[in-house]
């Protein structure tokens, strides 16, 4: 069900290049298969940037996503100094160093968020995202606007932080 909700959002946004970890929501585990899948995706696409939940986010799926990405980056063929890892906010604020004004897109974002009906049964993500982006807008601009905040670091710095945070990675 969660996969189909994500697929519907991607279709609505005309995003045709996606990859899903195919884990069970709330039960994601780091496996060699998932690490190799992400590594293959990175090697094939050679992205300039990768978005991942913030390292300190304590949601188990977000921790596992970071562990999978860390192991995949270590095995990949890309230059870690040339890739940017953008940590985004879900359950915690980030020590933001990159901001993006979403005033033009906030209504569209809200409309897409409500398509995640399964998640919306637990938490009103639409409200949470609007309030967080308005908080950043007020703090950055001194007036009401909506801004997304990211902690952007190089792949090398990301691996260093992950190894300090999770020594067994």
N, C-alpha and C positions, 0 to 999 in steps of 0.2 A: 504494500500500500504506500509506504514512504517513497519507494522507488518511483512509482507511478505519479505521485504528487510532484516529485522533483522533475520527472520527465515532462509533465504538463507545463511547469514553469519554464523549462528550457525551450519547449516548443513555442510557448507564448512569446518568449523573448527572441525567437529565431536563433537560438544557440544550437548549432548542430554538431559541435565537437565537444563531447563530454566523456567522462570516464567515471564509473561508479565502482566503489570498493566491494560491492555485493556482500557486505556484512549485514548482520542483523542489528537493527537500531537498538542501542542500549547494551549491545553485547559484542561490539566490535573487538576483535583480538588481532594482535600483530602475528602474522603467519608468513613463512617464506613465500607463499604464493602471492599474498597481497604486496609484500615488499617488492618482489620481482615484477609484479604488474605495474606498480607505480614507477619503478626504475625504468621499465621498458617504455612507458608513456613519456617520461622525462627525456630519455635518450632519443625517442622518435620526434618529439615536438621541439626539444631544445628551447624551453620557455625562457623569457626574460625575467619572469616573476611567477611566484607561486603563492596563493593565499591559503592560510591555514589558521585555525583558531589559536589564540594567544597561548603561549607556552604554559602560563600559570592557570589556565582554565581547568578546573577540576572535574569537569564532566568526563566520564570514563571513555566515551567515544572520541572526545577531543584529545585526551591524552594519547589514546591509541593512534589517532590520526597523525599526531606529531611523531610518535615513535616509528610508525610506518614510513613517514616522509624522511625522517632522519636516516634510517637504515637504507632507504632507496637512494638518497643523495650520496651516501658513502659508497654505494656500489655503482653509481652512475658514471657516465663518461663526460659529464659537463664540467666546466670550470666553475668551482664554487664561488670564486670571487666575482664572477660575471652575472650571477643570478641573484635576484632580490627575493627575499622571503617576507611577505606582508602578513603579519599577524593581525587578525581582526578580533573585534570584541564580540563575545557572546554573553558570558556570565561574569565577566570582569572587565574593568577598564584596562587599556594598554598604556604604557608610557609613550604616548603618541609622538611621532616625529614626521608623519605624513598625514595631511588632511585633504579631503576631497569634498567640495561643496556639491550636495545632491538636491538642492532646491528644485531644479528642473525635473528631477526623476523621483522625488519623494512619493508622489501619488502613485506612480507606476510601481514603485517598490512595495508600497502598502498593498496595492491590489494583487501583486504576486505573492506576498507573504501570506495572505489569507487563504491561498490555495493549499497551504500546508495544513490541512484540516486535522490530521493526526496530532501534530505538535500543538496546534492551537487549542486542543482539548485540555492541555496541561497548563500552558502559559500563553498569555496574549502577547506574542512576539511583535505583532504590529505596533501595539502601544509602546512596548519596551524599546523598539528600534526608533520610533518617532521621538520618544522622550530623550533617549541617549543622543541622537543626532542633533536635537534642539539644544541640549546641554552644551555640546561641543560648539554649536553655532554661536550661542550666547557667549561662551567663554572666549572663543577666538575673535568674534566680530563685535561683541558688545551689543548686539541686537539679535532678534529671533531670525535664525536661518537654520538650515539643516546641513550638518557636516559629518561625514564618516571619518573616523580616526583609525590609523594603522601604526603599528610598530614595524618599521621597514629596516631590515638588516641584510647583509650579504649572506650567502649560503655558508661561508666559512664561519662567520660570527654565530649564525643559527646553530651550526653543529657544536661549536664551543659551548654555547648556552645550554643546549640539550644535554651535552655530556656532563656539565656541572649540575644540572637539575636532575638528570637520570643517569647516574654513573654506570649502570649496566647496559646502556644503549650501544 
